[in-house]
């Protein structure tokens, strides 16, 4: 095609020259070796038809092909990054949970972290012995390795659970103003861009207060981005819940039909028919269930 229509130009006299010229037109300046613009020369020679073809091919290459290649590349990079991030979240889950438990114990044991300097309701639930143990377990720099940190976190968390500690909205909002608490959440990959909505997210029963288990379990579930596993888990739970509701509905409808049949009034013919069968089943009983007396 190049030799047929552009044989006057050295840039198109052979296939290698034509391919290299097209490559220059789509990546660099589309000029002849003398410095003249090739699209302008061809437009003057072939008119509006070449203009439409040139614009269409240019849009196809730049907007279509290049963007497609870039989109595939970005998609592969994003998918790989998400997989690596999910793997890191799984590998650091145990240590992150331990740090959250220790931070929770510090917040519960420190009245300053509760009601802005006032004695919090959570501290009032702890005995003096529990306060002393929590203070010793949550001291900074006492953990030599992750095993000791995990053991201290589990022990302090058990003390909080046994003491039935309740975190109210005011206390939790005060904790969110503490830089140490916020830094722990950020290290745990918990989104704190709208941190004052965290209490509503964690308070699933709308009781107005959180237990220690609700705080730790909820924050661990909020780590990272939404994954395919999270969506599938919700889908399976909804499907199971729907099945259970349908079973309850069928059971209630069955009981309602049985009750309705028992409560329906009987006609005199049905009553005599049932009494006849009842008499034959129990020969010694009359229509009303009284024993017959044989008169000799």
Residue pairs with C-beta under 8 A, 6 or more apart in sequence:
2 12
2 13
2 15
2 17
2 18
3 12
3 13
3 14
5 12
5 46
6 12
6 18
6 42
7 13
9 32
9 38
9 41
10 17
10 33
11 17
11 18
11 21
11 32
11 33
11 38
12 18
12 21
21 30
21 38
24 30
24 31
25 38
25 39
26 58
26 61
26 62
30 37
30 38
30 39
31 37
31 38
32 38
32 41
39 54
42 50
42 54
43 50
43 51
43 54
82 225
82 227
85 224
85 225
86 224
86 227
89 189
89 223
89 224
93 220
93 223
94 146
94 150
95 146
95 149
95 150
96 187
96 188
96 220
96 223
97 153
97 216
97 220
98 146
98 149
98 150
98 152
98 153
98 154
99 149
99 153
99 184
99 187
99 188
100 184
100 188
100 215
100 216
100 219
100 220
101 153
101 154
101 156
101 157
101 216
102 137
102 138
102 149
102 152
102 153
102 156
103 180
103 181
103 184
104 157
104 160
104 212
104 215
104 216
105 134
105 137
105 138
105 153
105 156
105 157
105 159
105 160
106 113
106 134
106 138
106 180
107 113
107 114
107 175
107 178
107 181
108 122
108 123
108 126
108 134
108 160
108 165
108 167
108 212
109 123
109 126
109 131
109 134
109 135
109 138
111 117
111 118
111 119
111 120
111 123
113 120
113 174
113 175
113 178
113 181
114 120
114 121
114 122
114 123
114 171
114 174
114 175
115 121
115 170
115 171
115 174
116 174
120 171
121 166
121 168
121 171
122 165
122 166
122 167
122 171
123 131
125 163
125 164
125 165
125 166
126 134
126 159
126 163
126 165
127 163
130 159
130 162
130 163
133 155
133 156
133 159
134 156
134 159
134 160
137 152
137 155
137 156
138 152
138 156
142 148
142 152
143 149
143 152
157 212
157 216
160 212
161 211
161 212
161 213
165 211
165 212
166 209
166 210
166 211
167 209
167 210
167 211
167 212
167 215
168 208
168 209
168 210
169 199
169 203
169 208
169 209
172 198
172 199
172 210
172 215
173 196
173 199
175 181
176 182
176 192
176 195
176 196
176 198
182 192
182 195
185 192
185 195
185 219
186 192
188 219
188 220
188 223
189 223
189 224
190 198
190 219
190 222
190 223
191 222
192 198
198 219
198 222
199 210
201 218
201 222
202 210
202 214
202 215
202 218
202 219
203 209
203 210
203 214
204 214
204 218
210 218
266 274
275 287
278 285
278 287
279 285
279 286
279 287
284 291
284 292
285 291
285 292
286 292
